[in-house]
Amino acid sequence: MNTDAARAGPGPRPGVDVEAPRIAVVGAGISGLAGAHRLRTLLGPAARITLLDRADRVGGVLRTVELAGRPMDVGAEAFLARRPEVAALAEELGLGDRIVHPGPAGPTIRAGGRVTALPAGTLLGIPGSSARLDGVLSPAGLARVMAERERPLTWTAGEDRPLGALLRDRLGDEVADRLVEPLLGGVYAGRVDRLGTRACVPALASALDGGATSLTAAVDSALAATGPRPGAATPGPVFGAFRGGYRVLLEALLEATGVRPSLGLTVRELARAGEGWRLEVGSAAAPEYLDADAVLLAVPTPALRRLLAVPAPAAAAAVEGVELASSVVVALAYRERDVAGLPPASGVLIAADESLASKAFTFSATKWPHLAPGSTDGLVRLRASLGRAGDETTLQVPDEDLLARVRADLAELTGVTAAPVAVHVQRWGGGLPQYGVGHGERVARLEREVAGLAGLEIAGSLLNGVGVPACVATARAAAERIVTHLARRTAPVGGSMAV
């Protein structure tokens, strides 16, 4: 722990040291790092920022490893490039030239026992009227989809429903299992039946609120609202990544923030102390105390509930029902000659009703031109994803058994049977919050309760999206509110409080 920012004692000094405010950032994932960086930018070098995490590394669910001597992301591998936050942050850090985009190869899907191109004309797999589904659905499934637009739809503006139940009722099980769950499984590691319509597909809920007469019509309306306008410039790439992996971004944030993180330390309790905050850190037998003028919590949901239990029990209760999903990523490197049978696709999603252990493969060397064998070392890299919400047993499977399952699935899908030259198995226990029915209301209650606690802010994937851009947005906004709070405390009567 940074000794200049932490001390055991009776509590914080009265007021705030204008020259050196003390801020504790709990959680060193992308949200905590982005928040700490924004604090440093706004408060300058004198601010005493302490960054703590119970893990032994920074990054949270972002991790880049060396796979056969080359960097490979084994957490999130990409960000939504049509949101501005990550690109803007990269430019701020001087990393704009490190952003890369996928090549032209498209995704495929294994459904009904065969692999075909992922259909266009869908909203996260929910088909609109132009979607061609004959390669994915059975004749009975196609008939169910075609009949949906003629069935009366009852929807009350503002309501929420389990997405799976809505899809199964309107479009049938095949759409839910073969299209939507594979796509949402890549976002939330979740199951469509446990996810809420309003939080996970807000554009669909908005179209239904607006009076769409069928689910198909709602998708058409949502696609029209989010698509390019006539005469508008062609939209840029949908996804982006970092040459060298996400660790490039993490290291740059840490360096620019100028903070040495305190790792391997658990924050056990958070409590008010005068006008500031006191954090109990370390073991119960020999705790240390950190006093701060403000605190930013950027931690997973269970830790957030625990830390809010004393100062804001109503806030902790607001997110009591949020579930977490676990997953496993298996990264593999092959000699190019051993995987000549890989299809020219960016990867393959696997329908939930297929009898395979994996839920998706990313053919990284095809999807990302900077990872192509000719541009690296002659090795072809790919990743497999396993595990969904409610399936904690996958985390307990030994590495060799996970590898055997992945290799069997790869052989079934592509005919590749050779042994990889390098493997990395990455387990993510409780890595992603599940946006269930009423998630938005839970978050709104949480934020209302926390807003009443001056100098305390929250950020992260629980709030407004699990992707990296959404996390960066919540972190920067939280940091800005902290700076505004500190300015108000130090401004003279009648003085300006602008930040």
Summary of the structure (lengths in Angstrom):
residues: 499
radius of gyration: 23.9
end to end distance: 29.1
largest distance: 74.3
contacts: 1726
relative contact order: 0.19
helix: 37%
strand: 22%
